[in-house]
Amino acid sequence: MTHLLEARSLDAFYGDFQALFDVDFHLDQGESAALIGANGAGKTTFLKVLTGLLPVPGQALSLEGVDLSNLGTHQIAALGISMSPEGRRLFPSLSVRENLQIGASVKRSGPWTLDRVQELFPILAEKAGTPSTLLSGGQQQMVAIGRALMANPKLLLLDEVSLGLAPVIVRDIYETLPRIREQGTSVILVEQDIGQAVAVSDRLYCLQEGRISLEGKSSELGRDAISAAYFGRAKEAS
């Protein structure tokens, strides 16, 4: 069986510094996976690898069987991976509409258009002409997710969606995930809130010091096992 995404014995380096060690990861079509771990555990590094921002030449990394390890960011985006990055990274000189339209520059066909994204996040239609700098943190996060969806990805990467946002805004954003997945989009999310990560994912991976310390179906992993893996008291998946 070919997984949508598969990494086998993946290592990653920043120069001489090794950030990921022997990582095995897979995700199937339509699934959502949560990636948890303490600061510095390697979560964002893994997303950078998936998008080509951190090259891993010769490594076993594939999307629907296509080798990603030697591809650049634009090539990987064209194959169907897009990311809403930590910190949102909107273009401050552009309006909401213009920020969203940048996501469509990949020119992949699919269900996500400007109208569909504004239907998912109605406030973005109201704020279409507003500079992104004048939005609230939650509205900026919606733009970042919408921009990633405009690329019509097979796999959507969400890095720290809830960071710095009020719980009610986080809830509203996460309530859109089922609608996103209904369109056939798989999701990997990096999330500091363990309870939230478990609640919205099919599979859960925990990284500890660059290594997978726990992996399994979110509904089957106990809080004690997750806590032990997160804080480094378990070295193997249970």
Buried (B, 14 or more C-beta within 10 A) or exposed (E): EEBBBBBEEBBBEEEEEEBBBEBBBBBBBBBBBBBBBBEEBBBBBBBBBBBBBBBBEEBBBBBBEEEBBEBEBEEBBBBBBBBBBBEBBBBEEBBBBBBBBBBBEBEBEBEBBBEBBBEBBEBBBEBBEBBBEEBEEBBBBBBBBBBBBBBBBBBBBBBBBBBEBEEEBBEBBBEBBEEBBEBEBBBBBBBBBBEBBBEBBBBBBBBBBBBBBBBBEBEEBEEEBBBBBBEBEBEEBB
